[in-house]
Structures are given as structure tokens and as C-alpha cells.
Amino acid sequence: MQVKALSDLIRALARADWDTADALVGEIGRSGWVGGLQVIGAAFALAVHRRFEPEATPSEVAAWVAAARSQYQEGDTLPALEMEGLIRAALGEEELVDNVPVETLIAAQVFILGQLLLEARLAPAELDGFVSEAEQLAAEYL
């Protein structure tokens, strides 16, 4: 059930179905995100690597984060530096997330993942492939 809920969350984010995404985050949170960090982390890393070049500069990442946050009234609720650090960590600077609280990490990854998926505008078959790839990648670490 947990992996299905996580896959459903990724699909809801890609469709901008915020009500479903919020309900799924609540459901997954009640179960303690067991395995969730790996699946969301895998999807997050895949999406980051599809959007950013490996040598993306801190300025490019900061500009993307600023633009993503500016689209939402509540954009200031997630810290920009931590969001930038998460993206840069996925690109190889792992030490940038060493001191990020787990709650912030999860919230920022879900937000960024949603923005990257919306930007990618994946067709249903592409989204299915993306979800499958994230599940397979996460299974390697579970």
C-alpha cells in the first residue's frame, strides 16, 4: 500500500491535483513515511537530473527556486537555501543537506518534485515510465 500511495502522490503532483496530493501526504505521513523517503528521493533525483545539467551553477539553481517559489503565495514557507541545497545535493554536492531537518527535506522534495513534473509535462505513458523508474531506483535502497 505504501509504494502505491507514493506512486499515486507522484502522479497527483504531475497532474497538479493538489487535493489528492495533500490527502496522500497526510496518509503517508500517518504511516511514518516508511520507505517513502527512498521513493520520493528517487523520483526527486530523477526529476532534478532531467531538468538540470550536472554542471548547473548555484545561480541557475537559485533562479529556478526563486521562480518556483514566486508562483505561490505560500512560497516563503519553504526555505530557499534548503531547496537550492537539495537540488545541488542531487547534482553531487551531498554535503549541502547534512543539516536539513527531515520534515523540511520531505516538504521541499515534494514541492520541488511537483514543480519539476509540472514543468516536464509528461504524457501519461512517460509518467508511468518515470514512476516505474523511481520505484525501481528506490527498491535498490530498501
Disulfide bonds with the S-S distance in Angstrom:
none
